Amino acid sequence: MTQDLNTLSCQEFQAQLPELIGSSENLAMNPHIQHCARCSSLLSDLKTIAEAARELLPIMEPPETVWKHIESVIRDEQGSRESEGRQE
């Protein structure tokens, strides 16, 4: 982004919004958001939508047995590679 964020039009700012959201930047501190009620409202709406989406599909931890199975498969594969290396 080479353009000064204070001089961006709403259209220009919104075109950069996906990149800004993907960054670790605190968008509430963005100069355009601080001076533009329209884009500030848009950002607020996007946050509300993202929160609602997280509630629809909560992140669930897999059962402990999944991790134990993965560890077991990795150990078995490592053991197979080691024994193949000794046979050569």
N, C-alpha and C positions, 0 to 999 in steps of 0.2 A: 504494500500500500504506500504509494508515494505521495498521495494527495493529503493535504491537511484535513483532518477529520472535522474541524470546525467549519470548513467551507463545503462539505459534501451536501449534495441535495439528498432528500429522502430516498429517491430512487437509487442514487449511487451508494448510499449507506446500506440500504436493504440488499443491494447486489453483493455487498461484502459481508453481510450478516452471517451466512453459513460459515465462512472462514473465521469470523470473529467468535462465533459460538464454539467452534472447534478448538480455538486457542484457549489458553488459561487466563486470558484477560478478563478482568472484572468489568462486564459491560455496563454496569450501573455507573462506573466512573468514566465511561467513554464521553468525550466532549459533545458528540452529536446527540447522544441520549440525554445528556444533562440539559440541552437547550432545545430539544424537539419533543413536544408533547405527543405528537403522532407516533414517532418511532419508539418513544418510551412506552406508550400504551401497547404497541405491537410486541415489544419485548416482554412486557408483563403477560400478555395473552399467550405468547409462546411458552413462557415458564409455566403457566397454568395448564396448558395442554400437555407439556412434558410430565408434570406431576400427575395428571390424570392418567396418562399412559403408563406410568410406573405402577400405579395402583391396579390397573387392569391386568398387567402381567408382572406380578411380583417376582423378584429374583429369589429363587429357592436354592438352598445348598443341597447338593446331592447327598444321598445317604452315605455313611461312613464305609459301607461295604463297597461302594464304587471306587473309593480311593484305595482300599485294600486290594481290590482286584487289579487296578492299574499298577500298583507297586509290584504285585505278584507277576504280572505279565512282563514288566520291565526286568525283574530279577531273572525270570526264565529266559528271556531273550539274551541278557548279558551272559548267563551261564552257557547258553548254546554257542554264542560267539567265542567264548573263552575255550570251550572244548573243541570247536572247529579249528581254532588257532593252534592248539596243541597237536592236532592230528596232521597238520600240514608239514 
